[in-house]
Amino acid sequence: MKHKIIMAVFFTALFTLTNASAQSDDGFVTSSTTQQGKQFPKVNAEGKVKVQILAPEAKLVQLDIGGVKYPLTKDTSGLWTGESAPQDEGFHYYQLNIDGASVPDPGSLYFYGASRWGSGIEIPAKDQDIYALKNVPHGQVREHIYFSKVNNTLRRNFVYTPPGYEQNTSKRYPVLYLQHGGGEDETGWASQGHANLIMDNLIAEGKAVPFIIVMDNGTWRPTGNQQRPAAPAAGGGRPAGNWPPDGWADNFKKTLFEDIIPDIDANFRTITDSKGRAMAGLSMGGMQTRVITLADSDKFDYVGMFSGGSISPEDVEKNPDFVKNTALLFVSYGSRELENRRQGFGGDPKENTNMLAQKGLKTSFYVSPETAHEWQSWRRSLHQFAQLAFK
């Protein structure tokens, strides 16, 4: 079998450039997501982020993280320094604002999020061991180029193959099609999410069945009559009108069924029936998973929705084969998402999931402690889901 472009686990390298400096007098240490050879950005035990940039001509510099802008202070040499309030554990996008222009921090590694390449920082987590780089057998993340007949263009996805895939060439593996969120792309799950390291560690501990992960680009933008409603619903939150509009996931669904799955089955040693196939995603990717697996439940036995809504009893009444065909429905949220979640947006996800369990569907509802709509919630969700899939 010919593999396409094999990468030397580029995304692992991003995470493992742990060039942390010795702890300074103020308790801040260089972050694992700081560029090699740089000292800033830094983090401390409280989860505060400290940044520094030389901009002698600037009038105002701010650190923009978590939806809050924090002012930096300039010294006589033109060096600006400042810090944030404590942030949640895990990964966060951020940027600097210099005289009104939002720019990446030249000291950080860059990640694709918010529809751009920009800065990100890792806040050490109590459970970071689940995605730590360890001395265990490691799989590969490879860039895979393919031609999409649906879109009449070349596309790429990133494919994780588990440890032993190259050695045991007669073995076939189940496949998880794992989708990113809005404003992100096919690099997200291996880079920000550390999906490969999560799997390597679980497999080494005997907690997960070895399986392939396919990470493709499901980006969708409203076009034509699918423009986002301008006015929000009363009280804020969900936009007014039908959102997302009908048909919003159709192109990715067509690409998935006509291009991605056939290509993966042709080029990798996969189990090609529904028992060997799962779909999951975060946020927008979870919503795509919901739409696709409800309508085509015969294609995937295992379904995971991370911060991406839930499936209600009314949904399965309209799609009666879902309960019969689905071996597992996994739904998860960050605890702060549930605390701040407005009612009326598809119903209560825990209640929905529990009601489906009463109908005979095997379900799992997971809550990530003390996190919101962010990567630490989704890393933990994958860690939990991977232990249940294909069993």
N, C-alpha and C positions, 0 to 999 in steps of 0.2 A: 504494500500500500504506500502510495506517495503522500507524504505530508507536504503541506505548503511551506510557508516561511516559519522556521522554528526560532523562537526568541529565547534568549538566555534569561528567562524569567525577569524581564525588564521591570515588571511591577513590583516584584519582591525587592529588587535593588532599590527602588524608590523608598520603600519602607525601611530597609535595613541600613541606610546610610546614617547610622546612629552615632553621629560625631558629637555626642554630648560632651560639653566642656565640664571641667570641675565646677562644683557648686560655688556660686559667687556669694559675696557677703550678704546680699539681699535675698538669697534663697532661690534665685532663678537659675535654671540650667538650659542649655541649648536644646531645642526640640529635635526629635528624630526626623522631622520634616523640614529642617533647616538645610540649605545647600551645604555641601561639603566644603570646609574651610571657612565658613561664615560663623559668626557668634550669635546673631539674632535672625529670627525671632527666638524667644525663650519662654519657658513656662515655669511655674512654681507649684508647690504641693497643694496650694489652694485652687489651682486651675486658672490662675491669672495668666494672661499673655502679655509679654513685653516686646515691643518692637523698637527699632532704631533705624534712621535713615539720614543720610547727609543731603541736605537741601538748603544751602545757605541763602538762596534768593527767595525761598518760599515765605509766605505770610501766615499761612494756616495749614497745619498737617494734623490729620486725624487717623486713628485706627478704627476701621469699620468692621465689626464682628458681632454676630448674633443680633443684627438689627439695631445696634447701638453704635454711635460714633463717640470715641474717646479722644480728647485733645492730647496732643504731644507737646512737649516743651523743648524750645531751642536753646542750646548753649552758645557761647561766644564764637565757636568755630562753625556754627551752622548745622550742628548735629542735633536732630530731633529725637526725643525718647519719650515713651509713654507706655501705659499699661491698661489693660481692661479689668473689668470686674471678673470674678470667678466664672468660668464656663463649665458646661457639662463635660463629663468624661467623653473621650473619643475624638473623632475628626471633625473639624469645622473649616468651612470656607471663610476667607476674610480678604480685605483689601485695604489699601491706604488711600486717603483722600488728601490730595495736595492742591491747595488753592482751588478747590471745586472739582478737580479732575480725579476720578477714581482709577487707581492703577495697581498692578500687582506689586507686592513687596519683593524687591530684588534679592532679598536674603532667603526666601523660602523656595522649596520645590513647587512645581506647578501641576495643577490638577484641572481636569475639565469638569466644570460645574457652573450653574447659572448661565449656561449657553456661552461660555468663554473659557479660555485657559487662564487660570489665576492662582492665587495663593491659597494654601491650606496649612493647617497646623494640627498636630496631634496632642491632645491632652491625655496624659497617662491615666489609664483606667485600672480599677481594681481587678478586673477580669481580662486584662490584656493578654494573659497567657493563652487564651483561646486562639489568638492570631499572631502569636510570637513566632519568630524564626527559630526553630529548634534543630538539634542534631537528630533528625528522623529522616526516613526516606521521603524524597520530594518528587512531586509530579512536575509537569511542564505546562507553561502557558505559552501558546503559540499563536501568532498572527496568521489567520487563514483567509486568503483572498479567493473570492468566487464571483462568478458572473450571475447577476440577477436578471432573469428574463422578464419578471414582473415590472422591474424598474428600468430595464434596458441600460444597465450600468454595472461597473465593477463595484463590489462592496467588500467589506471585511468583517469578520468577527474574531473574537479571541476564544480559544478553546483550551480548557484545562483537561489534561489527561492525567489520571492518578498514578502514583508510584507503581512500577511494575508493568505499565502499559507497553513499554518498548521491549521488555524482556519476554513476556508471555504472549507471543503473537497469535495464539489460538483462542485466547479468551475474548469474549464480547462483553460490553459494558452498558449499563443503563445510562440515560442522558437526561440531564436537567437543563432546560432552556430558561436562562436566568436573566431577567430584564432590569434595566436601570430606571431611574426616575426622570422627571421632566427637567430639561436643561442640562442633562448629563448624556453620556454616550457609552459606547461599547467598552471603553477603557475603565469605567467606574468601578465595576465589581472586583476587578483584579488589583486596581490601584488603591482607591479609597477603601474598598470593602475587604481586601485581603482574602478573597474567597479561596484562593489556592492554598494559603497557609492554614486557614480554618479547616479545609478538607485534609491536608497533609497531617495535621495534628489529630484530627478525629480518627482517621484511618490508622495512624500509628497506635492510638489508644484502643483500637478495636471497637469504636463506638459508631462507625458509619460504614456502610457498604461502599466500596470504591465505585465511583461513577464519573462520567465525563460531564463537564459543564460547558455550555455554549453561551457566550455573551455577545449579543448582536445589538445593533442600533435600532431602537424602536421609536426614535424621535418623531413626534407628530406636531404639526402646527396647523391652526385653523386657516382655511382658505375659502374663498368664495362666500357662500351663504353660511359658512361655519365660523363666522367672526365671533370672538368672545363678547358676550353681552357687556355693555358699558356700565350698567347700573347694577349694584349688588342688591341682594334680597334685603328686606327690612331687617335691621339689626346687624347688618354686615354678614361676613362669612360667604356662603355659597352664592355665586352670581345668579342674577335673575334669569329665568327661562330654563330651557332644557340644556344642562351642561354636565358632562361633555355631550356634544350633539350626537344624534344617531349616525352611525357609520364612521365615527372618528377612528376606530381601530381597524377598519377594513383593509387598508393598504398593508399594514404590518402583518395582519392575519394572512393575507394572500401571499405575501413574501415569505412568511414562516412556512406555510404549507406547500407552496409550489417551488420555493428556492432553497430555503435554509435547511429544513429537515431532510429533503432528498439529497442535498449536497453533503450534509454531515453523515448520513447513512452510507453514502457512496465512498467517502474518503476516510472514515473512521470505523473501528470495529464496534458497532453499536448493536444493542438489542432493539429490533425495529418494530415491535408491537407496543401497545399502550402500557403493558405491564412494565416495560423498560423505559418509560418516558414520563417526565415530570415537567411542569411549568411553574415558575414562580417569579415574583418581581416586587420591587419596592415602589411605593407611591404610584406614579403613572404606570410603571411596569406591573404593579399589582392590579391596577384597574384594567390594563390590557389582559392580564391573566384571567381576571374575572369574566370579561366579555368573551374571550376566546374559548375558555374551558367550559363555560356554560353552554355555548352554542355547539361545541364539538367535544363533548365529554368522552367520546370513544377514542380520542387521540391521546389523552393523558390520564394516567391512573392517580397521579399525585399532584396536588395543587397547593401552592403557597402564596398567600397575599400578605405582604409586609407593609403596613400603613397604607393600604390601598383599597379601603372599603371592606365590605363583607358580602356574603351571599345570604339572602333572606329566604324564608319559606316561600314567599311569593315568587322569587326567582326560580326556585326548583319546581313550582307548580307550572310555570311557563316552559320549563326545560326538564321534564320528568325523568329523563334518562340520567341526569347528573348524579343522583343518589345511587342508582344502580351501577354506574360505570366508575365512580370515583372511590379509590381505595383509601384516600386520606385528604381531608381539607384542613389546612393549617392557616390560621389567621393570627396576626400579631400587630401590636402597637407599642409605642413608648408610653410609659405611665403618664407623662405630662401631656401627651396627645389626648389620652382619654379624659384627663381632668379638664382640658380646655375645649374638648370637642363639643360643637353645637349640636343640639338635638335636631332631628328632622332631616339629616343628611344620610339617607339610606337606612335609618334605624340604628339601634344600638348594636355594635358588632359582636359583643359577647353574647347578648341575648339571641341574636340571629344564629350564631354558631351553636349555642346550646340547643336551640329549637331544632336545628338540623340533626344534631346528635340524637335527639328524641325520635327522629324519623328513621334512625338506623344507620346514619352516615358516621363513619369514624372521623372525629374531628379533634383538633388541638388548638387551644387558644392561649397565646403566650403574651405576657406583658413584660417589656424591658424596664427594669427599675430605674427611676430617676433620669429618664431620657425623653426627648421629644421627637420631632420629625427629623431625624438625623442619622448619620451613618452608624453610630454605636447601637441604635435600636435595630438596624438592619443586619449588622454583623452578628449580633446576638440571635436574631431571628434565623439567619441562615444556619448558625451553629445548632440551633434547636431542630430546625426542619430537616437538616442533613442526617440527623440521628434517627429520623422516623421514615425517611423516604426509602423505597425499594425493599421494605421488610414485610 
